[in-house]
Amino acid sequence: MTLRSDHRPTRTLSRGLPALLAGALGFALLAPSAAAASSQALHSRAAAPAGSGRLAQVAKHASKKPRKPALRGDPLRAELAFREMQAHYYIAGSGLYEGEPFSALWPFSQAFAATVSMAGIPHLGVSLTRELHVRLVGLHNYLDTTNSGATEGAFSSTLTAFDANVAPPAGPGGAKYYDDNDWVGIELARLYKLSRSPSLLAGAETVMAFEMAGWQASPELGCPGGVPFSNELENSQRNTVTTAPAAELGVQLYRITHNASYLQFAEMAYEWVRQCLLQPSGLYADHVNRRGVVEQTLWSYNQGTMIGAGTLLYQATGNPGYLNQARQTAAAALSYFTPERLASEIASFPSIYFRNLLYLDSVTHEPPGPRIAQAYVDYAWQHLRLGNDLFVGGEPAEPELLVQAAIVQIYALLSSPPSSYF
């Protein structure tokens, strides 16, 4: 993992919500009238004319709110954690979450993923249409179509993508991180499966174009290839966490569009990570620099994204070699990432790791299944949860949007079919 020094925006929102929705990618699930109708259906009682006899009984019945099914276990905990995430971190009317003053794209992307994962829970009893719509409104604030604001870097800097912070004029924008854009693209593709909205597919393909244009093929590089960490001029890294999720997004888009170039890129990206960052331990290192020197730090989410990429490539190609490699990575990761090591990472890393482990398990039905993810969040529920259902992390332990979004994701994924994960 590479630490960032993100620019911090000032607290201005000069664009209203209608203007945000009219942006270049047109991110929206509903027309305003449909959104209003959905909100009214969720939050108000139906009106019915008064009368006598059977008509009166019908009117009385229609005026009652329909009773949603009682939630228990993981779905209930997912809903409670999600509700508190919105209550504590969301800035009403803005589409954004609190930060300084707004969150960077990395925490926002994980709150976005948490919302999409909540929408995958069967029989939740609550429509998340409005919440998904608002996440898309917020996401548009990070979109940079003109590359205005801070000085851009050397890698594909003319392409539309999402800035690390809220883009001008509401914020300073700045560098574009390829992993942040990966997370957003993966969620847009997931959401497209739910809504079939063409604008969502267009958004995911825009991210994919940014990732593919960032590929570093110069023969002057040590171990040529890979997706860079950011488009900043001083960036010298190509990472597992940028390249493996790009492979996952490539397979997602191949399954939707049948565009062979997406699958070809996914296979190339996956093989580059194996060639340049796979260690003798069977685990994947963090990144390689321009000279080909490998930074050998091990993080759970790097293993997870390669497990997921291998599983997705197996499903797309039928090549059993990909599945065998995913199994090998999972075995090595399960041996190395003890509960203590997972607890030492920020919760978003294990949440990405678990998601991909669970996805592999849905194909192979091999241990540990959901047990390791269940034990992780249940420990957090017992020991890291405040009385208001906020979760803490770090040293000193404090509430944080990234931690809250991770707990929501894990509980939501444990409550959902793995087919909804990608």
ZAMARGU-4260 file (C-alpha; in steps of 0.2 Angstrom, whole numbers, plus 5000, padded with zeros to 4 digits):
<rodrens>
0) 5000/5000/5000 | 5006/5017/4996 | 5002/5032/5007 | 4994/5047/4998 | 4995/5065/5001
5) 4978/5070/4994 | 4973/5088/4991 | 4959/5094/5003 | 4944/5103/4996 | 4936/5119/5003
10) 4918/5118/5008 | 4909/5125/4993 | 4896/5117/4982 | 4892/5129/4969 | 4882/5117/4958
15) 4865/5112/4962 | 4859/5094/4961 | 4850/5096/4944 | 4867/5102/4936 | 4876/5088/4944
20) 4864/5075/4936 | 4866/5083/4919 | 4885/5079/4919 | 4895/5071/4905 | 4891/5053/4910
25) 4873/5057/4915 | 4874/5046/4931 | 4856/5043/4936 | 4845/5028/4940 | 4828/5038/4940
30) 4821/5053/4931 | 4816/5066/4944 | 4798/5062/4944 | 4801/5043/4946 | 4813/5047/4961
35) 4800/5058/4969 | 4787/5044/4967 | 4799/5031/4974 | 4802/5043/4989 | 4784/5046/4992
40) 4780/5028/4991 | 4794/5024/5004 | 4790/5038/5016 | 4771/5042/5016 | 4755/5033/5018
45) 4744/5031/5003 | 4728/5042/5003 | 4711/5034/5001 | 4694/5041/5001 | 4683/5039/5016
50) 4667/5029/5015 | 4656/5016/5023 | 4655/4997/5023 | 4668/4988/5013 | 4674/5004/5004
55) 4679/5011/5022 | 4688/4994/5026 | 4698/4995/5009 | 4702/5014/5013 | 4708/5009/5031
60) 4719/4995/5024 | 4726/5006/5010 | 4731/5020/5023 | 4742/5008/5033 | 4761/5006/5029
65) 4765/4989/5022 | 4774/4979/5035 | 4792/4975/5030 | 4799/4958/5035 | 4808/4957/5051
70) 4827/4957/5048 | 4838/4946/5058 | 4856/4941/5059 | 4868/4947/5046 | 4855/4957/5036
75) 4849/4966/5052 | 4867/4971/5056 | 4871/4976/5039 | 4856/4988/5039 | 4860/4995/5056
80) 4878/4999/5051 | 4872/5006/5035 | 4859/5017/5044 | 4873/5024/5055 | 4885/5027/5041
85) 4872/5038/5033 | 4867/5047/5049 | 4885/5050/5055 | 4895/5054/5039 | 4883/5059/5025
90) 4881/5078/5022 | 4862/5080/5018 | 4858/5088/5002 | 4876/5086/4995 | 4878/5068/4989
95) 4894/5068/4998 | 4902/5062/5015 | 4911/5071/5028 | 4930/5073/5026 | 4940/5090/5026
100) 4926/5095/5022 | 4922/5081/5010 | 4929/5063/5010 | 4942/5058/4997 | 4936/5047/4983
105) 4944/5031/4991 | 4932/5032/5006 | 4918/5037/4995 | 4921/5023/4984 | 4919/5011/4998
110) 4903/5019/5004 | 4897/5017/4986 | 4901/4999/4987 | 4893/4997/5003 | 4877/5004/4996
115) 4877/4993/4980 | 4880/4978/4992 | 4865/4982/5002 | 4855/4983/4987 | 4860/4964/4984
120) 4852/4958/5000 | 4837/4948/4996 | 4821/4952/5005 | 4828/4967/5013 | 4811/4975/5014
125) 4817/4993/5010 | 4820/5000/4993 | 4838/5007/4991 | 4834/5016/4974 | 4835/5033/4982
130) 4851/5029/4991 | 4859/5022/4975 | 4853/5038/4965 | 4861/5049/4978 | 4877/5040/4978
135) 4878/5043/4959 | 4875/5061/4962 | 4889/5062/4974 | 4901/5052/4963 | 4898/5065/4949
140) 4907/5078/4960 | 4923/5068/4958 | 4922/5067/4939 | 4935/5077/4929 | 4931/5079/4911
145) 4942/5094/4908 | 4957/5090/4918 | 4956/5107/4927 | 4963/5111/4944 | 4979/5104/4950
150) 4993/5100/4938 | 4990/5083/4929 | 5003/5069/4927 | 5010/5060/4913 | 4999/5045/4911
155) 4983/5047/4900 | 4980/5064/4908 | 4968/5069/4895 | 4955/5056/4898 | 4939/5058/4908
160) 4941/5050/4925 | 4938/5053/4944 | 4949/5064/4954 | 4956/5059/4971 | 4946/5073/4979
165) 4930/5083/4974 | 4934/5090/4957 | 4933/5109/4952 | 4923/5120/4955 | 4917/5112/4971
170) 4934/5106/4976 | 4953/5105/4971 | 4952/5089/4961 | 4970/5084/4959 | 4978/5067/4955
175) 4969/5052/4948 | 4972/5036/4957 | 4970/5021/4946 | 4964/5010/4960 | 4951/5022/4966
180) 4944/5022/4948 | 4945/5003/4948 | 4933/5002/4963 | 4921/5015/4955 | 4921/5006/4939
185) 4918/4989/4947 | 4903/4996/4957 | 4896/5005/4941 | 4896/4988/4932 | 4888/4979/4947
190) 4874/4993/4947 | 4872/4991/4929 | 4867/4973/4932 | 4853/4979/4943 | 4846/4994/4933
195) 4852/4991/4915 | 4854/5010/4914 | 4865/5014/4899 | 4873/5028/4908 | 4880/5016/4921
200) 4888/5005/4908 | 4895/5021/4899 | 4903/5026/4916 | 4911/5009/4919 | 4918/5009/4901
205) 4925/5026/4903 | 4934/5020/4919 | 4940/5005/4909 | 4947/5016/4895 | 4957/5026/4908
210) 4964/5010/4915 | 4969/5003/4898 | 4977/5019/4892 | 4987/5019/4908 | 4996/5003/4904
215) 5015/5005/4905 | 5023/4996/4891 | 5039/5006/4889 | 5054/4994/4887 | 5064/5006/4898
220) 5055/5000/4913 | 5060/4986/4924 | 5047/4972/4921 | 5037/4982/4908 | 5018/4983/4909
225) 5006/4986/4923 | 4994/5000/4928 | 5002/5014/4938 | 4997/5020/4955 | 4992/5038/4949
230) 4994/5049/4935 | 5006/5061/4944 | 5022/5065/4936 | 5033/5059/4951 | 5023/5042/4952
235) 5036/5028/4950 | 5025/5013/4954 | 5014/5000/4945 | 5004/4990/4958 | 4994/4974/4961
240) 4980/4985/4968 | 4979/4995/4952 | 4981/4981/4939 | 4972/4966/4947 | 4955/4976/4950
245) 4957/4982/4932 | 4957/4964/4926 | 4942/4961/4937 | 4933/4976/4929 | 4939/4970/4911
250) 4930/4953/4914 | 4914/4962/4921 | 4913/4972/4905 | 4917/4958/4894 | 4903/4948/4901
255) 4891/4963/4898 | 4897/4969/4881 | 4906/4953/4874 | 4919/4965/4868 | 4935/4954/4866
260) 4947/4968/4870 | 4941/4969/4888 | 4945/4951/4890 | 4962/4952/4882 | 4967/4967/4893
265) 4961/4957/4908 | 4971/4942/4904 | 4987/4953/4900 | 4985/4963/4917 | 4982/4947/4927
270) 4998/4938/4919 | 5008/4954/4922 | 5005/4954/4941 | 5009/4935/4941 | 5025/4938/4932
275) 5031/4954/4941 | 5024/4953/4958 | 5021/4935/4963 | 5033/4930/4977 | 5040/4913/4982
280) 5027/4912/4996 | 5013/4912/4983 | 5007/4929/4988 | 5008/4945/4979 | 5019/4960/4983
285) 5013/4978/4983 | 5022/4986/4968 | 5037/4987/4957 | 5046/5003/4953 | 5054/5010/4937
290) 5070/5000/4939 | 5060/4984/4942 | 5063/4983/4961 | 5049/4975/4970 | 5041/4982/4986
295) 5037/4966/4995 | 5025/4972/5008 | 5010/4960/5008 | 4992/4966/5010 | 4976/4956/5010
300) 4967/4965/4997 | 4981/4962/4984 | 4978/4943/4987 | 4960/4946/4986 | 4959/4955/4969
305) 4970/4942/4961 | 4959/4928/4968 | 4944/4937/4961 | 4953/4940/4944 | 4958/4922/4943
310) 4940/4916/4947 | 4932/4928/4935 | 4944/4924/4921 | 4941/4905/4923 | 4922/4909/4922
315) 4925/4919/4906 | 4937/4907/4897 | 4934/4890/4904 | 4953/4889/4907 | 4955/4878/4923
320) 4973/4885/4925 | 4965/4902/4931 | 4955/4893/4944 | 4969/4883/4950 | 4980/4899/4952
325) 4965/4907/4962 | 4965/4892/4974 | 4984/4892/4976 | 4983/4911/4981 | 4969/4908/4993
330) 4978/4894/5001 | 4993/4904/5004 | 4983/4919/5009 | 4973/4909/5022 | 4989/4903/5029
335) 4998/4920/5030 | 4984/4932/5035 | 4980/4926/5053 | 4966/4935/5062 | 4980/4946/5070
340) 4987/4951/5053 | 4970/4955/5047 | 4966/4965/5062 | 4981/4976/5059 | 4975/4982/5042
345) 4962/4995/5039 | 4945/4986/5038 | 4943/4990/5020 | 4957/4979/5015 | 4950/4963/5023
350) 4933/4968/5016 | 4940/4967/4998 | 4949/4951/5003 | 4934/4943/5009 | 4923/4948/4995
355) 4935/4939/4983 | 4937/4924/4994 | 4918/4922/4995 | 4917/4923/4976 | 4930/4909/4974
360) 4921/4899/4987 | 4905/4901/4977 | 4913/4892/4962 | 4924/4879/4972 | 4914/4876/4988
365) 4930/4874/4997 | 4934/4879/5015 | 4934/4891/5023 | 4918/4897/5015 | 4911/4912/5024
370) 4917/4907/5041 | 4933/4918/5041 | 4923/4934/5036 | 4909/4930/5048 | 4921/4928/5062
375) 4930/4945/5058 | 4914/4955/5058 | 4906/4947/5073 | 4922/4951/5082 | 4920/4969/5076
380) 4902/4969/5082 | 4907/4963/5099 | 4922/4973/5102 | 4924/4988/5090 | 4906/4994/5090
385) 4901/5009/5099 | 4883/5011/5107 | 4877/5020/5092 | 4882/5007/5080 | 4898/5016/5074
390) 4913/5005/5072 | 4931/5011/5077 | 4948/5007/5070 | 4966/5013/5070 | 4977/5018/5084
395) 4970/5027/5093 | 4953/5018/5089 | 4941/5031/5082 | 4926/5030/5071 | 4930/5032/5052
400) 4920/5031/5036 | 4931/5018/5028 | 4929/5007/5043 | 4910/5009/5044 | 4908/5006/5025
405) 4919/4990/5027 | 4908/4983/5040 | 4892/4986/5030 | 4900/4978/5015 | 4905/4962/5024
410) 4888/4960/5032 | 4879/4964/5016 | 4890/4952/5006 | 4887/4938/5019 | 4868/4941/5016
415) 4869/4941/4997 | 4872/4928/4983 | 4890/4929/4977 | 4883/4931/4959 | 4879/4949/4964
420) 4897/4953/4969 | 4903/4957/4952
</rodrens>
